[in-house]
Amino acid sequence: MNKKQTIISVCVSTVFAIAPAFGAVKVRECPIRKPTPASYTWNFRQEANNIFTDIQQDAWQAQYHAEVLQSMVGRADELSWLSNLSQLNQIRDAVNHIGAQMCRLETIRRVLAPWQQRTVDRLDKTVMLMAYNTQDAIAFGNVHRTTLWVPTYGKYVNTLYTEAKGLTHSMNNAVEYAKAGTGYKTAS
């Protein structure tokens, strides 16, 4: 195991040890299922477009909560940590929901259009980074509740915002491309 993997492993273990009451970002495990008769006529590309729209909504939520979190950085009282934790939990929930959606996308990836496959590949990397950074921010805050002004915590928060903003941008592009290229309509 290299140094980075060891650090990530320790951080993940720390989150589970320190914050069991708050829950951690779920590690994605995608069950493999056998095809059904309906799967032979299913429109998987349309399904992927619908999932992209769902992920877009979660990305907006994560970005919003990360932006709120940025405005809180530097407050060092206990109430501030609870407010920070509330925002981190909202980000965690959005990332967990995206992770569940990613399982389905990974399952159907081989039958998607090439641009959809590339989108799934980009999403996977970003969502994993967001999951790890959310865990790290929660773990750091649990240990340093009154020192949220330190640069380390600010870096976690800024990284989360940057990742969420990038994910939102990427999903906006994917949804717009789907609408333009396939006559796709979002369910409003």
C-alpha positions as CSV (number, residue, x, y, z in Angstrom):
1,M,0.0,0.0,0.0
2,N,1.5,3.4,-0.9
3,K,1.6,6.4,1.3
4,K,-1.5,8.1,-0.3
5,Q,-3.6,4.9,0.1
6,T,-2.5,4.5,3.7
7,I,-3.5,8.1,4.5
8,I,-6.9,7.7,2.8
9,S,-7.4,4.4,4.7
10,V,-6.6,6.0,8.0
11,C,-8.9,9.0,7.3
12,V,-11.7,6.7,6.3
13,S,-11.2,4.6,9.4
14,T,-11.0,7.8,11.5
15,V,-14.4,9.0,10.2
16,F,-16.0,5.7,11.1
17,A,-14.4,5.7,14.5
18,I,-15.1,9.4,15.3
19,A,-18.4,10.1,13.7
20,P,-20.6,7.0,13.8
21,A,-23.6,9.0,14.9
22,F,-23.3,11.4,11.9
23,G,-22.7,8.7,9.3
24,A,-20.1,8.7,6.7
25,V,-20.1,8.9,3.0
26,K,-21.0,5.4,1.8
27,V,-18.5,3.3,-0.1
28,R,-20.1,2.4,-3.4
29,E,-20.8,-1.2,-4.0
30,C,-22.8,-2.0,-7.1
31,P,-24.8,-5.2,-7.1
32,I,-24.7,-7.2,-10.4
33,R,-28.0,-8.4,-11.5
34,K,-29.0,-10.7,-14.4
35,P,-30.8,-9.3,-17.4
36,T,-34.6,-9.5,-17.4
37,P,-36.8,-9.8,-20.5
38,A,-37.6,-6.1,-20.3
39,S,-33.9,-5.2,-20.4
40,Y,-33.7,-6.2,-24.0
41,T,-36.0,-3.4,-25.1
42,W,-35.2,-0.9,-22.4
43,N,-33.9,2.6,-23.5
44,F,-30.7,2.7,-21.5
45,R,-29.5,5.9,-23.2
46,Q,-32.6,7.7,-22.1
47,E,-32.3,6.2,-18.6
48,A,-28.7,7.6,-18.4
49,N,-30.0,11.0,-19.5
50,N,-32.6,10.9,-16.7
51,I,-29.9,9.9,-14.2
52,F,-27.7,12.8,-15.4
53,T,-30.6,15.1,-14.6
54,D,-30.9,13.6,-11.1
55,I,-27.2,14.0,-10.6
56,Q,-27.4,17.6,-11.8
57,Q,-29.9,18.3,-9.0
58,D,-27.7,16.7,-6.4
59,A,-24.6,18.6,-7.7
60,W,-26.5,21.9,-7.4
61,Q,-27.3,21.0,-3.8
62,A,-23.8,20.0,-3.0
63,Q,-22.5,23.2,-4.5
64,Y,-25.0,25.3,-2.6
65,H,-24.1,23.7,0.7
66,A,-20.4,24.0,0.0
67,E,-20.8,27.7,-0.8
68,V,-22.7,28.2,2.6
69,L,-19.9,26.2,4.3
70,Q,-17.3,28.6,2.7
71,S,-19.0,31.5,4.4
72,M,-18.7,29.8,7.8
73,V,-15.0,29.0,7.6
74,G,-13.2,30.8,10.4
75,R,-15.8,30.6,13.1
76,A,-14.4,28.7,16.0
77,D,-17.2,28.2,18.5
78,E,-19.1,24.9,19.1
79,L,-22.3,26.2,17.5
80,S,-20.3,27.0,14.4
81,W,-19.1,23.4,14.2
82,L,-22.7,22.1,14.4
83,S,-23.7,24.5,11.6
84,N,-20.7,23.3,9.6
85,L,-21.6,19.7,10.3
86,S,-25.1,20.3,9.1
87,Q,-23.8,21.6,5.8
88,L,-21.3,18.8,5.5
89,N,-24.1,16.3,6.1
90,Q,-26.1,17.8,3.3
91,I,-23.1,17.5,1.0
92,R,-22.6,13.9,2.2
93,D,-26.2,13.1,1.5
94,A,-25.9,14.5,-2.0
95,V,-22.7,12.6,-2.7
96,N,-24.3,9.4,-1.3
97,H,-27.3,9.8,-3.6
98,I,-25.0,10.5,-6.6
99,G,-23.1,7.3,-5.6
100,A,-26.2,5.3,-5.8
101,Q,-27.0,6.7,-9.2
102,M,-23.4,6.0,-10.3
103,C,-24.0,2.3,-9.6
104,R,-26.8,2.2,-12.2
105,L,-24.7,4.1,-14.7
106,E,-21.8,1.8,-14.2
107,T,-24.1,-1.2,-14.7
108,I,-25.5,0.1,-18.0
109,R,-22.3,1.8,-19.2
110,R,-21.5,-0.7,-21.9
111,V,-24.7,0.1,-23.8
112,L,-24.5,3.8,-23.6
113,A,-23.5,6.3,-26.3
114,P,-19.7,7.1,-26.3
115,W,-20.3,10.6,-24.9
116,Q,-22.4,9.1,-22.1
117,Q,-19.6,6.6,-21.3
118,R,-17.1,9.4,-21.1
119,T,-19.4,11.4,-18.8
120,V,-19.8,8.4,-16.5
121,D,-16.0,8.0,-16.4
122,R,-15.5,11.7,-15.4
123,L,-18.3,11.5,-12.9
124,D,-16.8,8.5,-11.2
125,K,-13.5,10.2,-10.4
126,T,-15.1,13.5,-9.2
127,V,-17.7,11.7,-7.0
128,M,-15.0,9.6,-5.4
129,L,-12.9,12.7,-4.6
130,M,-15.9,14.5,-3.2
131,A,-16.7,11.5,-1.0
132,Y,-13.1,11.3,0.4
133,N,-12.9,15.1,0.9
134,T,-16.3,15.2,2.7
135,Q,-15.2,12.4,5.0
136,D,-11.9,14.2,5.7
137,A,-13.6,17.5,6.4
138,I,-16.0,15.8,8.9
139,A,-13.2,13.9,10.6
140,F,-11.1,17.0,10.8
141,G,-14.0,19.0,12.3
142,N,-14.8,16.4,14.8
143,V,-11.3,16.6,16.2
144,H,-10.9,20.3,15.8
145,R,-14.3,21.7,16.6
146,T,-13.0,25.0,18.0
147,T,-10.2,25.6,15.5
148,L,-12.1,25.7,12.2
149,W,-10.1,28.8,11.3
150,V,-7.0,26.8,10.5
151,P,-6.0,26.6,6.9
152,T,-6.4,22.8,6.7
153,Y,-10.2,23.0,7.3
154,G,-10.5,25.9,4.9
155,K,-8.7,23.8,2.2
156,Y,-11.2,21.0,2.7
157,V,-14.1,23.4,2.3
158,N,-12.6,25.1,-0.7
159,T,-11.8,21.8,-2.4
160,L,-15.4,20.6,-1.8
161,Y,-16.8,23.8,-3.3
162,T,-14.4,23.5,-6.3
163,E,-15.4,19.8,-6.9
164,A,-19.1,20.5,-6.5
165,K,-18.9,23.5,-8.9
166,G,-17.0,21.4,-11.4
167,L,-19.5,18.5,-11.1
168,T,-22.4,21.0,-11.5
169,H,-20.8,22.4,-14.6
170,S,-20.1,19.0,-16.1
171,M,-23.7,17.8,-15.4
172,N,-25.2,21.0,-16.9
173,N,-23.2,20.3,-20.0
174,A,-24.3,16.6,-20.1
175,V,-27.9,17.5,-19.7
176,E,-27.8,20.2,-22.3
177,Y,-26.0,17.9,-24.7
178,A,-28.6,15.2,-24.1
179,K,-31.4,17.7,-24.8
180,A,-29.7,19.0,-28.0
181,G,-28.6,15.6,-29.4
182,T,-31.5,13.3,-28.6
183,G,-34.6,15.4,-28.3
184,Y,-34.4,14.5,-24.6
185,K,-36.9,16.3,-22.3
186,T,-36.5,16.6,-18.6
187,A,-39.3,15.5,-16.3
188,S,-40.5,18.7,-14.7
